[in-house]
């Protein structure tokens, strides 16, 4: 369990991040076209997981934009921007911002990703959303 401070209030997550050096848990998330993407789809690439509560917050939107910029300069690297936002919202945001160097994925269907990676908020105003974290695989 991790503790995150939001506006001076502590919020707990349901578990802990995978340990450094351990195998990343597999996942199946939803792309903006509603098809599925699995961790195994990115085999052979360097993978960066940029995880956040919602693209509709200023800080999260900024992080997705910055990762889009940086991703274009990193060879053989896939940046996966993951939240529980609906795929439609992720597509709208990327279209409006002209983002094409990141892959946005949603954990809205079964919430398994957030649980397996220990990122789901447990209580507080963001209860059920994913905590902000960057994981390099």
Secondary structure as a PSIPRED ss2 file (coil, helix, strand):
# PSIPRED VFORMAT (PSIPRED V4.0)

   1 X C   1.000  0.000  0.000
   2 X C   1.000  0.000  0.000
   3 X E   0.000  0.000  1.000
   4 X E   0.000  0.000  1.000
   5 X E   0.000  0.000  1.000
   6 X E   0.000  0.000  1.000
   7 X C   1.000  0.000  0.000
   8 X C   1.000  0.000  0.000
   9 X E   0.000  0.000  1.000
  10 X E   0.000  0.000  1.000
  11 X E   0.000  0.000  1.000
  12 X E   0.000  0.000  1.000
  13 X E   0.000  0.000  1.000
  14 X C   1.000  0.000  0.000
  15 X C   1.000  0.000  0.000
  16 X C   1.000  0.000  0.000
  17 X C   1.000  0.000  0.000
  18 X C   1.000  0.000  0.000
  19 X C   1.000  0.000  0.000
  20 X C   1.000  0.000  0.000
  21 X C   1.000  0.000  0.000
  22 X C   1.000  0.000  0.000
  23 X C   1.000  0.000  0.000
  24 X C   1.000  0.000  0.000
  25 X C   1.000  0.000  0.000
  26 X C   1.000  0.000  0.000
  27 X C   1.000  0.000  0.000
  28 X E   0.000  0.000  1.000
  29 X E   0.000  0.000  1.000
  30 X E   0.000  0.000  1.000
  31 X C   1.000  0.000  0.000
  32 X C   1.000  0.000  0.000
  33 X C   1.000  0.000  0.000
  34 X C   1.000  0.000  0.000
  35 X C   1.000  0.000  0.000
  36 X E   0.000  0.000  1.000
  37 X E   0.000  0.000  1.000
  38 X E   0.000  0.000  1.000
  39 X H   0.000  1.000  0.000
  40 X H   0.000  1.000  0.000
  41 X H   0.000  1.000  0.000
  42 X H   0.000  1.000  0.000
  43 X C   1.000  0.000  0.000
  44 X C   1.000  0.000  0.000
  45 X C   1.000  0.000  0.000
  46 X E   0.000  0.000  1.000
  47 X E   0.000  0.000  1.000
  48 X E   0.000  0.000  1.000
  49 X E   0.000  0.000  1.000
  50 X E   0.000  0.000  1.000
  51 X E   0.000  0.000  1.000
  52 X C   1.000  0.000  0.000
  53 X C   1.000  0.000  0.000
  54 X C   1.000  0.000  0.000
  55 X C   1.000  0.000  0.000
  56 X C   1.000  0.000  0.000
  57 X C   1.000  0.000  0.000
  58 X H   0.000  1.000  0.000
  59 X H   0.000  1.000  0.000
  60 X H   0.000  1.000  0.000
  61 X H   0.000  1.000  0.000
  62 X H   0.000  1.000  0.000
  63 X H   0.000  1.000  0.000
  64 X H   0.000  1.000  0.000
  65 X H   0.000  1.000  0.000
  66 X H   0.000  1.000  0.000
  67 X H   0.000  1.000  0.000
  68 X H   0.000  1.000  0.000
  69 X H   0.000  1.000  0.000
  70 X H   0.000  1.000  0.000
  71 X H   0.000  1.000  0.000
  72 X C   1.000  0.000  0.000
  73 X C   1.000  0.000  0.000
  74 X C   1.000  0.000  0.000
  75 X C   1.000  0.000  0.000
  76 X C   1.000  0.000  0.000
  77 X E   0.000  0.000  1.000
  78 X E   0.000  0.000  1.000
  79 X E   0.000  0.000  1.000
  80 X E   0.000  0.000  1.000
  81 X E   0.000  0.000  1.000
  82 X E   0.000  0.000  1.000
  83 X E   0.000  0.000  1.000
  84 X C   1.000  0.000  0.000
  85 X C   1.000  0.000  0.000
  86 X C   1.000  0.000  0.000
  87 X H   0.000  1.000  0.000
  88 X H   0.000  1.000  0.000
  89 X H   0.000  1.000  0.000
  90 X H   0.000  1.000  0.000
  91 X H   0.000  1.000  0.000
  92 X H   0.000  1.000  0.000
  93 X H   0.000  1.000  0.000
  94 X H   0.000  1.000  0.000
  95 X H   0.000  1.000  0.000
  96 X H   0.000  1.000  0.000
  97 X H   0.000  1.000  0.000
  98 X C   1.000  0.000  0.000
  99 X C   1.000  0.000  0.000
 100 X C   1.000  0.000  0.000
 101 X C   1.000  0.000  0.000
 102 X C   1.000  0.000  0.000
 103 X E   0.000  0.000  1.000
 104 X E   0.000  0.000  1.000
 105 X E   0.000  0.000  1.000
 106 X E   0.000  0.000  1.000
 107 X C   1.000  0.000  0.000
 108 X C   1.000  0.000  0.000
 109 X C   1.000  0.000  0.000
 110 X C   1.000  0.000  0.000
 111 X C   1.000  0.000  0.000
 112 X H   0.000  1.000  0.000
 113 X H   0.000  1.000  0.000
 114 X H   0.000  1.000  0.000
 115 X H   0.000  1.000  0.000
 116 X H   0.000  1.000  0.000
 117 X C   1.000  0.000  0.000
 118 X C   1.000  0.000  0.000
 119 X C   1.000  0.000  0.000
 120 X E   0.000  0.000  1.000
 121 X E   0.000  0.000  1.000
 122 X E   0.000  0.000  1.000
 123 X C   1.000  0.000  0.000
 124 X C   1.000  0.000  0.000
 125 X C   1.000  0.000  0.000
 126 X C   1.000  0.000  0.000
 127 X C   1.000  0.000  0.000
 128 X C   1.000  0.000  0.000
 129 X C   1.000  0.000  0.000
 130 X E   0.000  0.000  1.000
 131 X C   1.000  0.000  0.000
 132 X C   1.000  0.000  0.000
 133 X E   0.000  0.000  1.000
 134 X E   0.000  0.000  1.000
 135 X E   0.000  0.000  1.000
 136 X E   0.000  0.000  1.000
 137 X C   1.000  0.000  0.000
